């Protein structure tokens, strides 16, 4: 019996970086992670900072750090419109820790800058979690 899959498309402003069937997708939403398989319910969501993990039907794995955006899952088709997507193997743990330290050291003078600092720190924490957790 053939494995049931969903079609997954990952698109950034620069490029369509993935378009193929997957057996499972774990997506970083702004309020946590969620997973999708064949016949999952319809969902539209806002992406957060974290790992997009795609399990391929042949047993392979694709993984990117996602930096916000939106997603939709309907009729066994998952579309991830990411503001940015960096392959896992292009991330560096020491750089992510340095980004977090830099964000923590900044002293925002107003609410706009406070929001930038919070987003920079969240992005760095997402990278660190992706690189240290399984």
N, C-alpha and C positions, 0 to 999 in steps of 0.2 A: 504494500500500500504506500503510495506517495505521501510524503510529509506535507501537511497543510502549512501554507505560508501566507504572508501578506507582502504586498508590494510596498517598498519603502523608498521615498525620495528625500534626499537631503540637499537643500538649496541654500546658498549664501548670496549676498548681493553680487559677488564676483563670479560665481560658477555653480553649476549643478555638480555636486561632488559625489553623489551616490544615487543610483537608481537600479534596484534589483530586488528580487524576493528575499525575505528574511523569515526565519522561524520564530524569532523573538526580538523585541526592541524594548530597551529600557531608556526612558526619556526623562531628562531633568526639567521638571516644571518649577515655577517660581516658588511653590509651596511644598515641594517634595518630589520624589521620583514616582513614576508609574510605568507599568509594563503593558505591552501589547502583543497578542498572538492572533492566530487565525480566529475569526468570528468574535473579536473583542467588540465591545459596544462603541458607539459613536462618541467622540470626545473632541472638543476644541479647547486648547489651552495656551497659556502664556509660558514661554520657556524661561528658565532661570540659568544660573551658572552651574555647570557640572558635566558629567560624562553621558554622552549618547553612546549606548552600547548596543550593537547589532550582532545577533547570532545568526550565522548563515546556515542554510540547509545542509551544506557539506561539512559542517562542524567548525568552520572558520569563524573568526571574530573580527569585527571592525569597531573602532572606538575613536571618538573625537571629544574634545572639550568644547562645549557649546557655550556661547556668550550671549544668551538672550534670544528673543524672537518669538515665534508662534508655531503651533503644530495643530494638525487635524488628523483624526483617524476616523474613516468612514468606509464602509463596504470593503473591508480588507485592504485598504490603501492608506498608509501613513505618510503624511507630508510634513516635513520639518523645514520651516523657513527660519533659518538661523541668522542672527546678526553677525556671527562669526563662528567658525569651526576649525579647530586646530587638531591635527592627528595626535593621538596620545604619545607616539614616539618622538614628537617634536617638542614636548614639554620637558622642563627641567625642574626638579624639586627645589634645588637651591635658589633658582631664579624666582619661583613662586613664593618661597619664604621671604626673599628680599622684597618682593612686591608688597607682601603683607606688612612687613616691618616699615616700609616707606609710607604706606597708607596710614598705619598707626601713628607714625611720627608727625604727620601733617596736622596743623592747627587751623581748622577752617574758621573763616571770619564771618560767614553768613550761611544761611540754609542751603543755598545753591551749592556752595563748596562742600558743605556737610554731606549732601547727597552724593556728590562725586567721590568723596572719601569713602563713604559707606559702600558704594558700588565697586570701587577699586578693591576694597577689603573683601567684599563678597566674592568677587572674581578670583582673587588670590586664594581664598579659603576653598573655593570650588576646585581649583587646580591641585591644591595640596591634598584634599580629600581624594580626588581621582587617582593621584599618584601613590597614596599611602594605603588606601583601603581596597579590598578586593571586591 
